[in-house]
Every structure is written in C-alpha cells, then in structure tokens.
Amino acid sequence: MIKYETDNYTILIECNENSSYLLTREEASEFLGIDPKSFDKYFRSNTDLKFFLIGNQARYTKVSLIEFVERHSY
C-alpha cells in the first residue's frame, strides 16, 4: 500500500503481486480510465509527466500519474 497525501485528501494506492509499482503505457491508461491513444496524446506528449526508462520503454508510477492530473486540473 502506498499512501499519497495532499492538503485536501489522502489516497491509498494498492501495490501487490497483481499490481506492479511501475506501470506500462497500457497499465497507466487503464489506471486513469482512458484509452491508450488518449494517454499518448494528453499525458506522454507533456514533458511534465515523470517516468522511468527501462531499456527504451517508459514506465510510470501511480503517484506520478496522480500528481500530473492534480497539477493539470482546472
């Protein structure tokens, strides 16, 4: 379990053998509830999104995705 806290709320993020800490593009888009093509267009194209490179494959954390959404919400 990962605990993510802001001034307004706390989120508990599950990580277990069925849910990895580093997410692929497909897993990240599923976590966000959007189509992978939308993830590419609105998330991956933005240099503000934090990611790890494993070989030449980008991996994303759930916390970095949540933070990105919070920073870019109106």
N, C-alpha and C positions, 0 to 999 in steps of 0.2 A: 504494500500500500504506500502510495506517495501522497503526502499532504501538501497541498498548494494553497497558500493563504494570501489574500489581498486585504485591503482596508475594509471591504464590504462583505466578504464571504470567504468560506473555506471549502475546498474541493478535495475529496479523497479519490485518488486515481488507482485503480486496481492494476497490479502487475503480478502475474503468476505464470505457471508453465504454459498456460493457454494464451497469455497476453504478454508479449515482449515489451521491453522498455524502449527499444529503438524500433521505429515503425518505417516500413517501406512506403512508397508513394500511395499504393493501393490501400494499405492499412491506415495511413494518415487520412486519406479521403473518407474511408469508412468511419473512422473515429469522429470526423467532423460532420458526417452525414451528407456528403456532397459527392458528385460524380468526379472520378479521377481527372477528367479533362478540365473541369472547373477548378480543381486543385492546382493543376498546371497553370492555368490562366491567371488565377487570382492570388495564389499563395507562392508557388515556386518561382514565378516571374518577379516577385518582390524580393529585393536584396536584404530586407529587414528580417526575413524568416531565418532563424538559426537552424543549422543542420550539421550533421557529421558526414564525412565521406568515408565509406568503407570500400576500398578499391576505387571504382569510379561510380559507385552507387550512393545516392544521398539517403540518409536516414534521419528521422525526425523524432523528437521526444514529445510526449503528450503535453508536458508543461510548456515547451516552446510553442506548440500549436495554440494552446490556451492563451498564452501571453500575447502572441501575434494577433489573435482575434480581439483581445481586450484593447490593445494599442490601436487597432484599426477600426474599432466600432464607433459609430456616431452617437 
